[in-house]
Amino acid sequence: MSYMGLPLRSFRRLGRIILLACHGMGHALIILGSATLFIRTIWRPRARHETVAQLYITGIKSLGVISVVAVFTGMILALQTGLELRRYGQEEFIGSAVSISIIREMGPFMTGLIIAASVGSAIAAQLGTMAVSEEIAALEVMSINPNRFLVMPRLVALAIMLPVLTVYTNILGILGGGIVGATQLGVSFQAYLDNATRFAENKDLFVGLFKAFVFGIIIATVACYQGLSATEGAVGVGRATRQTVITSFLMILIVGYMITRLFYI
């Protein structure tokens, strides 16, 4: 009897997980929709000030780590691609390979991961601390909508700054690849840049920026949902922060693949 009950318990557990996931997704989409409707209030002084602050946190404070990651991403791509192309005597084409890879995929992907791990986790921790200390409830008592006051500025900031930071990542990544090509693969910097700009298309840039825009919305939505849903004190805040990073990483991978398939297949 116990063996026959094991599959039933497993199905119940699976169903419970699916229901919780659907409930969480629905709640997150409600938060996203509500915050989107409040974008029209962004020109109010308090909303504008908070949005500018979030733009600064997301953009300026992330430049250091993004710069290092972008340069070394381009260097690694150039080195690995160049070593393989050298076997066929085609190492002068590393510029096109690096530029297309970074602009189309690696630029928005690496930028999204960095922002999810740094800014997304910070948003979840901040809002989670406010939730467990009942500051969110206090805002609601004062008839202040948390989605307008807290979520909307962060959503706008991430949606704007992710494409901007992606352009910055693209530039540094391509330059990093050029440094490797000139110093280790015998490809002049001018020849590298000529190949980098010859084969890359405007479509590659626009698709990459669209990915970055979508990634920004995903990170903001996940982080705000997890933070506002935090319970159980400090333990709940830590759980919300961890879930924000994990969920954002998975969503960036899945959605990035779907966008690539949509535009290139």
C-alpha positions as CSV (number, residue, x, y, z in Angstrom):
1,M,0.0,0.0,0.0
2,S,2.8,2.4,0.9
3,Y,4.4,1.8,-2.6
4,M,1.2,2.6,-4.3
5,G,0.8,5.8,-2.3
6,L,4.3,7.0,-3.3
7,P,3.3,8.0,-6.9
8,L,0.2,9.7,-5.6
9,R,2.2,11.8,-3.2
10,S,4.7,12.7,-5.9
11,F,1.9,13.9,-8.2
12,R,0.4,15.9,-5.4
13,R,3.8,17.5,-4.7
14,L,4.3,18.2,-8.4
15,G,0.8,19.7,-8.7
16,R,1.4,21.9,-5.6
17,I,4.7,23.2,-7.1
18,I,3.0,24.0,-10.4
19,L,0.1,25.8,-8.7
20,L,2.5,27.9,-6.6
21,A,4.6,28.7,-9.7
22,C,1.5,29.8,-11.6
23,H,0.3,31.9,-8.6
24,G,3.7,33.6,-8.4
25,M,3.8,34.3,-12.1
26,G,0.3,35.8,-12.0
27,H,1.2,38.0,-9.0
28,A,4.4,39.1,-10.7
29,L,2.5,40.0,-13.9
30,I,-0.1,42.0,-11.9
31,I,2.8,44.0,-10.3
32,L,4.3,44.6,-13.7
33,G,1.0,45.7,-15.2
34,S,0.2,48.0,-12.3
35,A,3.6,49.6,-12.4
36,T,3.4,50.1,-16.1
37,L,0.1,52.0,-15.8
38,F,1.7,54.3,-13.2
39,I,4.5,55.3,-15.7
40,R,2.4,58.3,-16.7
41,T,3.1,59.7,-13.2
42,I,6.9,59.6,-13.6
43,W,7.1,63.4,-14.0
44,R,5.8,64.1,-10.5
45,P,8.7,65.4,-8.4
46,R,8.9,62.5,-6.0
47,A,8.6,59.8,-8.7
48,R,11.2,61.7,-10.9
49,H,13.6,61.9,-8.0
50,E,13.4,58.2,-7.2
51,T,13.7,57.2,-10.9
52,V,16.9,59.3,-11.2
53,A,18.3,57.7,-8.1
54,Q,17.6,54.2,-9.5
55,L,19.1,55.2,-12.8
56,Y,22.3,56.2,-11.0
57,I,22.4,53.0,-8.9
58,T,21.7,50.8,-11.9
59,G,24.0,52.6,-14.4
60,I,26.9,54.5,-12.7
61,K,27.4,52.2,-9.8
62,S,27.6,49.1,-12.1
63,L,30.1,50.5,-14.5
64,G,33.1,49.1,-12.7
65,V,32.2,45.4,-12.7
66,I,30.6,45.7,-16.2
67,S,33.8,47.2,-17.6
68,V,36.0,44.4,-16.3
69,V,33.6,41.7,-17.5
70,A,33.0,43.3,-20.9
71,V,36.7,43.6,-21.7
72,F,37.6,40.1,-20.6
73,T,34.6,38.6,-22.4
74,G,35.8,40.1,-25.6
75,M,39.3,39.0,-25.0
76,I,38.2,35.4,-24.3
77,L,36.0,35.3,-27.4
78,A,38.8,36.7,-29.5
79,L,41.4,34.3,-28.1
80,Q,39.3,31.1,-28.4
81,T,37.9,32.1,-31.8
82,G,41.3,33.2,-33.1
83,L,43.0,30.0,-32.1
84,E,40.5,27.9,-34.0
85,L,40.6,30.2,-37.1
86,R,44.4,30.2,-37.1
87,R,44.3,26.4,-37.8
88,Y,42.7,27.4,-41.2
89,G,44.7,30.5,-41.7
90,Q,41.6,32.8,-41.3
91,E,42.5,34.5,-38.0
92,E,41.9,38.0,-39.6
93,F,38.2,37.3,-39.4
94,I,38.1,37.2,-35.6
95,G,36.8,40.8,-35.7
96,S,33.5,39.8,-37.4
97,A,33.1,36.7,-35.1
98,V,33.7,38.7,-31.9
99,S,31.5,41.7,-32.9
100,I,28.5,39.6,-34.0
101,S,28.7,37.3,-31.0
102,I,28.9,40.2,-28.5
103,I,26.4,42.5,-30.2
104,R,23.8,39.8,-30.8
105,E,24.1,37.7,-27.7
106,M,27.0,38.1,-25.2
107,G,26.6,41.8,-24.7
108,P,23.0,41.8,-23.4
109,F,23.4,38.4,-21.8
110,M,26.4,39.3,-19.7
111,T,25.0,42.7,-18.8
112,G,21.7,41.1,-17.8
113,L,23.5,38.6,-15.5
114,I,25.6,41.3,-13.9
115,I,22.6,43.6,-13.2
116,A,20.5,40.7,-11.9
117,A,23.2,39.6,-9.5
118,S,24.0,43.2,-8.3
119,V,21.0,45.5,-8.7
120,G,18.3,42.8,-8.8
121,S,19.4,41.2,-5.6
122,A,19.7,44.7,-3.9
123,I,16.2,45.6,-4.9
124,A,14.8,42.3,-3.5
125,A,16.7,42.8,-0.3
126,Q,15.6,46.4,0.1
127,L,11.9,45.7,-0.6
128,G,12.0,42.5,1.4
129,T,13.3,44.4,4.4
130,M,10.5,46.9,4.0
131,A,8.0,44.1,3.7
132,V,9.0,42.2,6.8
133,S,9.3,45.4,8.8
134,E,5.7,46.3,7.8
135,E,6.8,49.5,5.9
136,I,4.8,48.3,2.9
137,A,1.7,47.9,5.0
138,A,2.3,51.4,6.4
139,L,2.4,52.8,2.8
140,E,-0.9,51.1,2.0
141,V,-2.4,52.5,5.2
142,M,-1.4,56.0,4.0
143,S,-3.1,55.3,0.6
144,I,0.3,55.1,-1.2
145,N,0.4,52.4,-3.8
146,P,3.7,50.4,-3.5
147,N,3.6,49.6,-7.2
148,R,3.7,53.3,-8.0
149,F,6.0,54.5,-5.2
150,L,8.5,51.6,-5.2
151,V,8.1,49.4,-8.3
152,M,7.6,51.9,-11.1
153,P,10.8,53.8,-10.7
154,R,12.9,50.6,-10.6
155,L,11.1,49.2,-13.6
156,V,11.7,52.4,-15.6
157,A,15.4,52.6,-14.5
158,L,16.2,49.0,-15.4
159,A,14.3,49.1,-18.7
160,I,16.3,52.3,-19.7
161,M,19.7,51.4,-18.4
162,L,20.0,47.8,-19.6
163,P,20.1,48.8,-23.3
164,V,22.5,51.7,-22.4
165,L,24.8,49.4,-20.5
166,T,24.6,46.8,-23.2
167,V,26.0,49.4,-25.8
168,Y,28.8,50.1,-23.3
169,T,29.5,46.4,-22.9
170,N,29.5,45.9,-26.7
171,I,32.1,48.6,-27.2
172,L,34.4,47.4,-24.5
173,G,34.0,43.8,-25.5
174,I,34.9,44.5,-29.1
175,L,37.9,46.7,-28.1
176,G,39.1,43.9,-25.7
177,G,38.9,41.4,-28.6
178,G,41.0,43.8,-30.7
179,I,43.7,44.0,-28.0
180,V,44.0,40.2,-28.1
181,G,44.0,40.1,-31.9
182,A,46.8,42.7,-32.1
183,T,49.0,41.4,-29.3
184,Q,48.6,37.6,-29.5
185,L,47.2,36.7,-32.9
186,G,49.0,38.9,-35.3
187,V,45.9,40.8,-36.5
188,S,46.4,44.5,-36.8
189,F,43.9,46.6,-34.9
190,Q,42.7,48.4,-38.0
191,A,42.1,45.1,-39.8
192,Y,40.2,43.8,-36.8
193,L,38.0,46.9,-36.7
194,D,37.4,46.6,-40.5
195,N,36.1,43.1,-40.1
196,A,34.2,43.9,-37.0
197,T,32.1,46.6,-38.8
198,R,31.9,44.9,-42.2
199,F,29.7,41.9,-41.3
200,A,27.7,43.1,-38.3
201,E,24.3,44.3,-39.3
202,N,21.9,46.8,-37.8
203,K,19.5,43.9,-37.1
204,D,22.1,42.4,-34.8
205,L,22.4,45.6,-32.8
206,F,18.6,46.1,-32.6
207,V,17.9,42.5,-31.5
208,G,20.6,42.8,-28.8
209,L,19.1,46.0,-27.5
210,F,15.6,44.5,-27.6
211,K,16.9,41.6,-25.5
212,A,18.5,44.0,-23.0
213,F,15.2,45.9,-22.7
214,V,13.3,42.7,-22.1
215,F,15.9,41.6,-19.6
216,G,15.6,44.8,-17.7
217,I,11.8,44.4,-17.4
218,I,12.3,40.8,-16.2
219,I,14.9,41.6,-13.6
220,A,12.8,44.5,-12.2
221,T,9.6,42.4,-12.1
222,V,11.2,39.4,-10.5
223,A,13.1,41.5,-7.9
224,C,10.2,43.6,-6.9
225,Y,7.8,40.6,-6.7
226,Q,10.3,38.6,-4.6
227,G,10.9,41.6,-2.3
228,L,7.3,42.5,-1.8
229,S,6.4,38.9,-1.1
230,A,9.1,38.3,1.5
231,T,8.0,37.0,4.9
232,E,9.6,35.4,8.0
233,G,12.1,38.2,8.8
234,A,15.7,38.1,7.9
235,V,15.4,34.5,6.6
236,G,12.7,35.5,4.2
237,V,14.7,38.4,2.9
238,G,17.7,36.1,2.2
239,R,15.3,33.7,0.5
240,A,13.9,36.5,-1.7
241,T,17.3,37.7,-2.7
242,R,18.5,34.2,-3.6
243,Q,15.3,33.4,-5.6
244,T,15.6,36.8,-7.4
245,V,19.1,35.9,-8.7
246,I,18.1,32.3,-9.6
247,T,14.9,33.2,-11.3
248,S,16.4,36.1,-13.2
249,F,19.3,34.0,-14.5
250,L,16.9,31.3,-15.7
251,M,14.5,33.8,-17.3
252,I,17.4,35.6,-19.1
253,L,18.6,32.3,-20.5
254,I,15.2,31.1,-21.7
255,V,13.9,34.4,-23.0
256,G,17.2,35.2,-24.7
257,Y,17.0,31.9,-26.6
258,M,13.4,32.5,-27.6
259,I,14.1,36.0,-28.9
260,T,17.1,34.7,-30.9
261,R,15.0,31.9,-32.4
262,L,12.2,34.4,-33.2
263,F,14.4,36.8,-35.2
264,Y,16.9,34.4,-36.8
265,I,15.1,31.2,-37.5
